[in-house]
Amino acid sequence: MTLVVGLLMLAAVLLLAASATDMALMGEKSARAERDRHIALQSAEDALMDAELDIEGVAAVPAERRALFGAADAFSPGPGAACGVGLALGLCARSAPGEPPPWQAVDPGGGTGVPLGTFTGVEAETGEGFLPLRRPRYIVERLPYRPPGAEVGADDGYLYRVTAIGFGSREGTQVVLQATYRRHDD
């Protein structure tokens, strides 16, 4: 009888230990996933800031690229194309009503978006561990903007909708952020 009670107690202790081990492993996996998401979030925020520097035309941005933000046709890359290439890389035409917005068609690993630092010269480390797997990317859409109280016939200014995607240290971790930005001189 004592042997049976001892074996039952041993089995109960074993079940408790296995359960505690499982909980500890789940907690570690959860913490790792949260850290990875945080890396991707910071990466996407870096891309948003890089896009703001690009839009404002800081000194590192080529003059030809700076001029595109004021050009009327820079955000209309042509038939069948949603976003520009070359110096107009990442400058996307506004979608027609009823059509999906350009940021929904962007391939995260493709050549549509602007990788961080392409036009501003900002450096970004990528790799393993606590670093993102690859550089974040962004696209810019120009939207019409009429300030409150402006007359109907007045020239519209522009707002820029920036969509950025950041990557974590694992392949499947991505964070997409979107912000609206207005140039200081518009």
PEJOWO-V230767 format. One record per residue. N is the residue number from 0. RES is the residue in one small letter. PSI is psi in degrees with one decimal (NA if undefined). NEAR is the number of other C-alpha atoms within 12 Angstrom. Layout:
N	RES	PSI	NEAR
N	RES	PSI	NEAR
This chain:
0	m	-44.2	7
1	t	-36.7	8
2	l	-41.6	9
3	v	-44.7	10
4	v	-42.5	11
5	g	-42.3	12
6	l	-39.5	13
7	l	-41.0	14
8	m	-42.1	14
9	l	-41.6	14
10	a	-40.5	14
11	a	-42.9	14
12	v	-40.4	14
13	l	-42.5	14
14	l	-41.7	14
15	l	-42.6	14
16	a	-42.0	14
17	a	-40.3	14
18	s	-43.0	14
19	a	-39.9	14
20	t	-43.3	14
21	d	-42.5	14
22	m	-40.5	14
23	a	-42.2	14
24	l	-39.7	14
25	m	-39.6	14
26	g	-40.0	14
27	e	-41.3	14
28	k	-40.8	14
29	s	-43.3	14
30	a	-39.6	14
31	r	-42.6	20
32	a	-39.7	22
33	e	-41.1	20
34	r	-41.1	23
35	d	-41.5	30
36	r	-37.4	30
37	h	-39.3	26
38	i	-44.2	35
39	a	-38.3	37
40	l	-45.9	29
41	q	-36.3	30
42	s	-43.8	39
43	a	-37.9	39
44	e	-39.0	30
45	d	-40.3	34
46	a	-37.9	43
47	l	-43.4	37
48	m	-37.8	30
49	d	-39.6	37
50	a	-39.0	49
51	e	-42.2	36
52	l	-39.3	30
53	d	-46.6	43
54	i	-41.8	43
55	e	-20.0	29
56	g	52.6	26
57	v	167.2	23
58	a	-32.5	17
59	a	-20.5	20
60	v	130.2	26
61	p	145.0	23
62	a	-36.6	19
63	e	-38.0	19
64	r	-42.9	31
65	r	-39.3	27
66	a	-27.7	21
67	l	-30.9	30
68	f	-19.0	39
69	g	-11.6	24
70	a	139.6	16
71	a	-34.5	16
72	d	6.7	18
73	a	-28.0	30
74	f	16.0	36
75	s	81.4	29
76	p	-11.6	24
77	g	174.1	17
78	p	135.0	10
79	g	-7.5	11
80	a	137.8	22
81	a	-33.8	35
82	c	155.6	37
83	g	174.4	30
84	v	173.2	22
85	g	-130.4	20
86	l	-21.4	25
87	a	15.2	36
88	l	129.3	34
89	g	-4.8	46
90	l	111.4	44
91	c	139.6	40
92	a	146.2	34
93	r	137.3	32
94	s	152.6	22
95	a	155.1	12
96	p	135.1	7
97	g	-13.7	7
98	e	151.6	13
99	p	144.4	14
100	p	153.6	24
101	p	-33.5	31
102	w	-19.6	32
103	q	-19.8	21
104	a	0.5	21
105	v	129.8	28
106	d	118.5	20
107	p	-33.3	30
108	g	-1.0	22
109	g	-168.1	18
110	g	14.8	20
111	t	-45.9	31
112	g	167.1	41
113	v	116.9	40
114	p	145.4	36
115	l	128.7	36
116	g	-0.3	28
117	t	-45.3	29
118	f	-17.4	34
119	t	-15.4	28
120	g	6.4	19
121	v	134.6	23
122	e	144.2	16
123	a	129.1	25
124	e	139.3	20
125	t	161.5	22
126	g	-131.0	17
127	e	174.2	16
128	g	-115.9	15
129	f	14.4	22
130	l	151.2	26
131	p	151.9	34
132	l	-37.2	27
133	r	168.0	31
134	r	142.6	38
135	p	162.3	47
136	r	161.2	45
137	y	158.3	52
138	i	158.3	51
139	v	129.9	47
140	e	137.9	40
141	r	128.3	37
142	l	143.4	26
143	p	147.5	21
144	y	126.7	22
145	r	117.6	18
146	p	151.7	16
147	p	134.4	10
148	g	-2.4	9
149	a	149.6	12
150	e	155.5	10
151	v	-39.0	11
152	g	-4.3	8
153	a	153.2	12
154	d	133.5	13
155	d	146.7	17
156	g	-166.0	23
157	y	147.0	28
158	l	152.9	27
159	y	122.1	36
160	r	116.7	33
161	v	127.5	40
162	t	122.4	42
163	a	144.5	44
164	i	128.1	44
165	g	154.8	44
166	f	146.2	42
167	g	-168.1	35
168	s	-7.0	33
169	r	152.4	26
170	e	-41.0	20
171	g	-2.5	18
172	t	117.8	28
173	q	143.7	32
174	v	131.5	33
175	v	128.1	32
176	l	151.6	29
177	q	138.5	28
178	a	153.9	24
179	t	133.2	25
180	y	142.5	29
181	r	128.5	27
182	r	151.6	24
183	h	-27.9	14
184	d	-0.4	13
185	d	NA	19
